[in-house]
Amino acid sequence: MKIIKSSHFTIFVLISLQVLISQIFANSINECPQKCGSIKIPFPFGIGNQCSLSPFYEISCSNHTPYLVTTDHQILGITNGELRINSTSYIAKDCINQNSTITHISLPENGPLSVSDSSNVFIAIGCDTVAVITDDKSFTSGCVSLCSTPRSVVNGSCSGIGCCESTVPKGKRYLGLGTSNMFGYKNVSDFYNCSYAFVAEKGSFRFVENELRNFSETAKDMAMRLDWSIGNYNCSTASGSFICGKNSFCVDSTMGTGYLCNCSDGFTGNPYLNGTKGCHDIDECIELENNPCVGGALCRNKVPGYQCICPFGSAGDGRKNGSGCKKLYLVIEAVLGDKRPTMKEVAQELVNIAAFCKQSDQVGEDDNEQQWAMDLFDQASDDSFNAALSITYDLER
């Protein structure tokens, strides 16, 4: 038996195996459920252990409701880098003549999740309330909320009268929440005799006086956000092994470890996949009346991006957010009329004409586009154009 000792052969085999594995993996992903109830489940998350990147991203679907398998959190939504979860079970409580309830938010220590500091806020409500948030090491923060009468509470405000708030520490997988009273609800027990503390997504909780009486109803819809990333290395360290798909790029996670993938400009889709579900070209020109080109300009889709082509007799980038299309040959029109242009105006006009011609040359990248460019120029009368230039030249002499 002949033994092949070629390093090139070994590399070829390894590459072939990688391609085969990626194809099998891609096919299995295509067969995975894309939703649980009304919630979209994009890769690297997946329903079942064959559809997720790793067990950390595995989701179970029970009664059309998605749950993260490793933590049993109910998932309310998934975006690139963030999970939105139901946080009803993470509310610390202290009431008169009752034992205080302290709550702990605990995520897998070596997993890809952490409580988002940028998308959440620590909130406490009550009229005799002190609340704290702490991690498993040294961070501790908190706030104090007081009020003397129901009338002193300002709806929509969370600045210390009936409601207070503080920041959430960055990149934490464990947080402890606690609340208590300072004066035993001595002066407020007739109207408010409980305190609550919780982490909520920013903008989701608007404090009103009625919350102090019926917070248990509001608590049913509480939500907070978790940051997620891929792996434990940043882009530069993981460059040889990151999972970003075609037409995407790697960005370092704000968590401090791991990375995320984003589609490149001009592409949309899932940056962690290839093929039709991965990052594919955005056809900016698909809507004739609502494309990025100004009226009269031709919108041509490119991969990636697009090109706006001004109609004959005008020049510019053709874009609504750019220079648009400006009419050419204004100097010539002036010459044929009563106004005599300056040499500077003529020179600028010739620059514009040259730019238009260059733009038309760029259009002719294939036979169809060349024909299109020729059709544009057929609309103009060469004789009248040359005559106008001749008039301009004679006048300046």
N, C-alpha and C positions, 0 to 999 in steps of 0.2 A: 504494500500500500504506500502510495506516495504522500508524503506530508508536506503541505504548503507552509512555508515560513515567511511569506511576504507580509510586511507591515501594511502595505497597501490593501492586501486582501482582508486583513484584520479590521482595518478602518472601514472598508466597504461593508463587511458583515455587521459591524456595530451600527453604522448608519442605517443599513437596511432594517435591522431590528428596531431601531428607534422609530423609523417611519412606520413599520408594521404596527408597533405598539400604539403610536399616536393615531393611526387609522382605526384600529380596533376601539380605542378609547373614544374617538370622535363619533364612531358609529353608535356606541353604547349611549353616549350623551344624547344623540339625536332621538333615541328611543325612550328617553326619560320623560316623566311628566313635567310640564313646564309651569303648572299652576297647582296650588292647593286652595280650593275654594276660589276666591277672587284675588288671592295673593300670588304674584309672579315669583317663581323660584329660579333665579338665574345662576348659572355656574359661576364660581366654584361651589356654590351651595347646590344641593340636590336631594330629592326625596328617595331615601334608601341608600344603602352603603355602596352601591355600584354607580351611583349618579353624582356623588359629591367628590371633591378633591381629596378629602380625608375625613375621618370620623368627626373632626371639629366642625365641619361644614354640613354634616348630615342633618336632614330634616325629616320628621315624621308628620304624616298628614292624617289627623284623626277628626272625623266628622266635619270634613272640609275646613279644618283649622290647622295651620302649620305650627309645629313646635320644634325648637332646637333640641336635638337628642341629648347633647352633653349637659345641658342646663335645664331643660324642660321649660324654657321661656316660650310664651306664646308670641309668635312673630306677627307684627302688623304691617311690615313692609321691609323691602331690601333694596338698597341703592349701592352704588360702588363706594365701598369704604364704610358704610353705616348699616346697622340693623335697627329697626324701630320695634320695640317690644312692649308688651303690656306689663306695667309695673305696679299693679294693684296690690300685690303681696309685699311690696317693699315700702310700707308706710309705718313709721314709728308713731306711737300714740301714748298719751298720758291724760287720764281723766280723774276727776275728784273721786276719792274713795275707791280707786282701782289701782292695780299694779301697772306700772309703766311697761310698754312693749317696745323693745329695742329690735331693730331689724338689720340684717346683714345682706349686702349684695356681694355674692361670691361667684367669680368666674374661673374656669380652669387656669391654673397657674402658668402652664406652658402653652396655652392655647392662643388663638389669633384675636381674641376679643378683649376689649377694655371699655370701661364706662367713659363715654365721650365728655370731655371737659368743654369743648367748644359749642356743643349742641344742647347741653343740659344746664340746669341751675338747681341749687339746693334751696328749698322753700320750707318755711315753717309758718303755721297760722295759729292764732290764739290770742287771748288778752292777758295772760299771765304765763308767758312762754319763753323758755330758753331752749335752744336746739343746737346740736353739734353734729358735725360730719367728720369722720376720721378714717385714716387708712390703717393698714396693719403694722405700720412702723412709727412715724413721727408726725405726720400731717394731721392737724386739727384746725377746723374752722367752725364757725357757727354764727348765730344771730339771735337777737332778742326782740320779741313782739309784745307790746303792751297796749291796752286801751281801757278807758274808764267807763264808757257807756257805748251802746250801739251807735249812737249818733256821731261819736268821734271817729268811727271807721270811715275811710274814704274808699269808695268802690273804684276798682281799677288800679289802686296804688298798693305797692308792697315795700314800703319804706320804714316799717317798724311799728305802725299802728294797726294792729290786727293781723298783719302779715309782714314777714321779713324774708330776705333772701341772701345767699352767699354763693361763692364760686365752688365749682367741683374740681378736685385735684386732677392733674393730667396723667393719663396713661395708667390708671389704677384698675386692677382686677378684683380688688377687695375694698369695700367701703362699709363702715358701720354708721348707722343713723340712730340718733337718740334725742328725746325731748323730755322736758320736765317743767315744773312750775317753780316760781320763786317765792310766792306768798300764799301757797295753798289755795289759790282761787278765792281768797278771802273776800275780796271786794267785787268779784265779777261772777260768782257762782250762780247768781240769779239769772244770768243770761248766757254766759259762756263758761263752761266748766271742763273743757277739754283742750288739748294741744296736739298738733299733728306736725310731722316733719317727713319730707320725701324729696326725691330727685325727680324732676320733670323736664321734658324737652322744652327748650326756650320757646316762648310764645304760645304754648298750649294751655297754660293756666292763667285765667284772669280772675283775680280775687274780687269777690263781692261779699258784702256783710252776711248774706244768707249762708255762705260756705261755713261759717262758724257754727251754725245750727245743724246743717244737713250735709256735712262733708262726706259722709259715708256713701251718698248717692253719686257725688262727683268722682269719688275714688274709683268707681267701677270702670271709668274710662281713662285712667291715668296711663301715661306712656312715657318712656325715656328711650334714649338712643345709645347704642353701643358702637364703638369703632371696631372695624375688623381690617385685617391685612393678610398678606401671604408670607409665610415663612418667618424666620427670625433675622434675616439679613437684608441690608439695603440694596439698592440697584447695582451699585458698583461691585459689591461682594458677590451678589447672586447673578451677575451678568451671564455666566455660562450655563445657568440652570433655570432661570426664571421662566414662568409659564405664559408670558405675554404672547398673544397670537400675532398673526400677520397684520400689517397696517396698524400696529399699536406701539406704545412705548411705555417704559417703566418709570414710575415716580416713587420716591421714598414716602413711606407712611408717616403721618404726623404723630403716630403713637410712639415713635422713637425706635421701633424695630419693625422689620418687615417692609413690604412694598405693595403697590397697587399697579394696575395696568390701565391705561387710557387709550382710546382710539385716537389715531393721528388726525390732524386737521383735514376736514373734507370727508371723513369716514364716520360711520355710526354702527352700533351693534355691541356685541359682547366681546370686550378686548381679551378675554381669557380663552376664547375659542377661535378656530379657523373655519373657513368655508362660509356658507350662507348665514350662519348664526354668529359668525365673528364680525370683525370690523369690515364693513362693505361701503362702497362709494355712496355718497349722498348726491342724488340728482337734484341740484339746485334749480334746474330749469324745467322741472316736470310740470309746474303750475305756470301756464302761459301768462295769466294776469297778475300773478303774485310771485314773480321771480326777482332776483336781486339786481336786474338790469333796468335802466331807465326806459321809458316808453320809446318805441321805435328801434331800440337796440336789439340785436339778435343774441339770445342766450344760448351758449353751447356748453354742454356738460363735458368736463374733463375728469380724468382720474389721476390725482384727486382735484377737487375744486371745479371752477367754471371759468368761462371767458365771455365777456360782453363785447359784442362787435357793433360799433356805431354804424348807422346807415351811411350810404354814399353822400358826400357833401358835409360830413361832420367828423370830428375826431375827439378822442378822450378814452378813458378806460371804460366808459359805458355803465359804470356802477352807480346805484342809488346812493351808496355811502362813499363814493369817490368823486372824480371830476365830471362824471356824466359824459354827455355828448354835446360838443359845442360846434355850431355851424361854421364851416369853412368858407373861404372865398368872399368874406365880407369886404375886403379891400377891393376886390375886382368889382363888386357891386357898386362900391363907392365911386370907383373910377368911371364906370359907365353912367353915373349920375352927376350931381353937381359938386360933390365933395372930393377934393384931391387928397390922396393918402400921402403920408411921409414915407421915406425909405425905410425907416424903422418898422413901420406897420407892414410894409411889403415884405421885409425880411422875416418878420414874425409869421406872416401868412405862409411864406414858403416853408418855414419850419413846421407849421401845422400840416401842410400838404404832405411833406416828407414823412411826418409821423403817421398820417393816414395811410400812405402807401406802404410803409413798413408794417403797419397793423394788418393790412390786406395780405402782404406777403406771408405773415405769420399764420394767417388763416389757412393758406393753401398748403397744409401739411399732408394731404392725401388728394386723390383725384377728385373726389366729391367736393372738397373744400376749395380746390383750385377752380373748379367749374363755377362754384358759388361766387368766388371773388371776381371771376371774369364777368359773370352776369351783373354784378354790381357796377363794374366800370362801363358795361354796355349801356347803362342807363344815362350816362353822360354824353354830351356832344363834344367830341375832341376838337372840332373846328371852332366852336364858340369858346371853348376853354383856352385854346392857343391864341385866339384873337384877343381875348381879355388880357392875357399875359403880355401880349405885344403892345397893347394900348398902355399898360402900366409902364413898360420899358420906355416907350416913346415919350411919355409925359415927364419922366424923371430926367431924360436927356435934355 
